[in-house]
Amino acid sequence: MVDDHMFKYGKYGVGMTKEWGIAKGLNPVLYYNEESILIQSFFKLIFDGHIKTQELYRLAANGEWVGDGGSKSLIVDHKAEGYKEKRDAYWQVIDRLGALSGLKCYFKPRVGEYVIGGKHYPNYHFYDEREWRYVEREYDFESRNKPPKIEEVNLHGEHLSQEEKQQYNAKIEAEGKYKLDFSASDVKYIIVKSDEEIIPLVKYLQLLPSHTNNGLRFTPEEISLLTSRILTSDQIKEDF
């Protein structure tokens, strides 16, 4: 399927070993049939969880919604009887809902509408991609000694705009805590489009900065290893 993938996604890529992906916690996505009992039951759990969360939000805050539209808020009485217990119960539900939402990140439709590279595919077969995915869980109730106050909760919508995605990507890059590190031996292929791009890539690899290897991201031996892994998409199309 690689020729078809390159046609849709481009002529460049990095191929990692499967052992690296397994060690880092990547997992194959679960392609679902939207008519199946499995996926219908799962999304019912998600929906019911959101409904229960909203109600616990109100009860835990010991108050009521004030305002309307996007400006709704809660009047919170921190000194009210049972506030701490209600607050902790709320965050436990949030944690369970977060676990379900984490599972949702690994679900993908078997077939669906897709637009890529400006081309529209009304019945794109996602299943053919055999995708592996990495999802970092950001919130863990059990690890928090002091759950935040109710009004500190930030309830995100299901869909993000392109601008919001860019903001999150910039934050991830700046913080660095969700990056997947790798060694030269973890790289199985480096794919460029044509032979003319191999030499510039080799020169780039030799100039990568590092804090551990005398100014190089990789040792000379590792660079030699990486250069031996370079393939071209033209070569793949012709030889494989």
Summary of the structure (lengths in Angstrom):
residues: 240
radius of gyration: 23.8
end to end distance: 10.5
largest distance: 73.3
contacts: 531
relative contact order: 0.14
helix: 49%
strand: 18%
